[in-house]
Amino acid sequence: MFEDSELSDNSIEDLDAIHKILTTTSWDLNTHFTKKHHFDNKGKIKFTEYIDEENYYPNDTTSKLIRTYRKMIKDREIEIKVDTVDN
């Protein structure tokens, strides 16, 4: 089960009451972290999507964005996707 601290983050980006989704974000020097918590009708978390966007600089003239998507249900990772985009 998710702990209450799982819902804490630097900021709340969106609260979609119709679809019952809470979107929070945080960041560090190179990465922007987004969490989308999906709730059931009783207010319990059904699943959480994690989207991490990391800036990667392989050299002085090139930058890339590495986007990692993970879907978690009750602390089990059920889906992961990694995508790299040239900036």
Buried (B, 14 or more C-beta within 10 A) or exposed (E): EBEEEBBEBEEEEEEEEEEBBBBBBEEEEEBBBBBBBBBEEEEEBEBBBBBBBBEEEEEEEEEBBBBBBBBBEEEEEEEEEEEEEEE
